[in-house]
Amino acid sequence: MKESVGFIGAGNMAHAIVEGWLGKGLAKPDEIFVSNRTPGKLQRLEEQFKVQVCSTNEGVVEKSDVVILAVKPQDLETAVENISSAFTEDQLVISLAAGVKLRKLKKLLPQCRNLVRLMANTPAKVMKGSFAYCTLGDSLRADSFMDRMFKPLGFTIKLDEGDAFEAFSVASSAGVGFVYELMIYWQEWLEEHGLDPETAQQLTIHTFLGASELALRSGTQSLEELQSRVTSKKGITAAGLASMRELEIERLLRYSFEKSALRDRELAQE
């Protein structure tokens, strides 16, 4: 069943989802409606994908069976409260705003029966995204939409709203940034040892890509088992791993994850 989908907000996440959907043939440009507070990103989406542009958020709501709130958490209330009466009880409303819980969405849109909180990340544009969602209301409709529109874009799971959802949010959203941080260090070290920037970047990308693809295709093998297969006693990998463990890299990464989780809770309070 085809449904028109509207995006309030035309930022990076909206762009990634639209690109993924159109690339997979899951939607057509004339079925996607988008609005944005400023014209720049909106114009880019229109030029690149030929989607339907609306001059107001209310226009998006009126034209869409499914409305995706793709705005920053601190902007959500402002974007919705003045047009809340335009939403209907039958619409599926999906929020991408980190930290904003379902009870807050219900308070903003009391008439809406089908509310979804979704955490996504930008690898959706290349069909390698990670998505977690929780629902309030008609779960079957939300489940059907997620199966049809998001599972083709990557790993998708339904979770209860709580610690697990928060952890997924940090690992999928902030986690992409954390991986890029590690990749930057990788590339810089290679450049310091004589590789030109382009070669250093390509080697870094292919190392992370190859390890991830190998893990993905290794069935039930754990990451520890995969690591042991590339680590020989007294070899170069073992030497590096021993140093990483002595320096307590795990503790530093855990601290970074917890700081992100704390910010997620702060956004919920704000």
Secondary structure, DSSP 8 states (H G I E B T S, - for coil): ----EEEE--SHHHHHHHHHHHHHTSS-GGGEEEE-SSHHHHHHHHHHH--EE-SSHHHHHHH-SEEEE-S-HHHHHHHHHTTGGG--TT-EEEE--TT--HHHHHHH-TT-SEEEEEE--GGGGGT-EEEEEEEES-HHHHHHHHHHHTGGGEEEEE--TTHHHHHHHIIIIIHHHHHHHHHHHHHHHHHHTT--HHHHHHHHHHHHHHHHHHHHTSTT--HHHHHHHT--TTSHHHHHHHHHHHTTHHHHHHHHHHHHHHHHHHHHH-
